[in-house]
Amino acid sequence: MEARRSVKHPVNSFLVSLCLTLSCTATALANPCARDIAALCPNVPAGGGRIVACLKTDAVALSSACRQRLEKLQAQLKGVHQACEDDIALFCTGVEPGEGRIARCLEANEAHLSQVCKRAMSGSRQEASTKK
């Protein structure tokens, strides 16, 4: 039996949280990850980043196509994080990372965000919606 390894990333909690805001659902992952979701996460309910978290838990068992999709998604979300760092510091200072709190903070303050952050978030939403 193969041991499960968890994939760790310094901003992983933020990325999963941001994924909630940017509509990174099972549907967005469906094409390259459909078989992986069925095999590795059959009883995981969609929503709240649970399927993405499940797939990352079983990263060693993922198909190469799904692994590539998750890596692309993670790189995209990391770009959003970098673009929004100043906004996070300005508007979300007292917000504890995790469970979508920072993403919700950014969304709640969207009218006040820098243009760089707004563009990054908008681009990520469009990318996620075209993958559905």
PyMOL commands that set and color helices and strands:
alter all, ss='L'
color gray80, all
select helices_A, chain A and resi 12-21+26-40+50-57+59-61+64-83+85-91+101-108+110-112+115-130
alter helices_A, ss='H'
color red, helices_A
deselect
rebuild
show_as cartoon
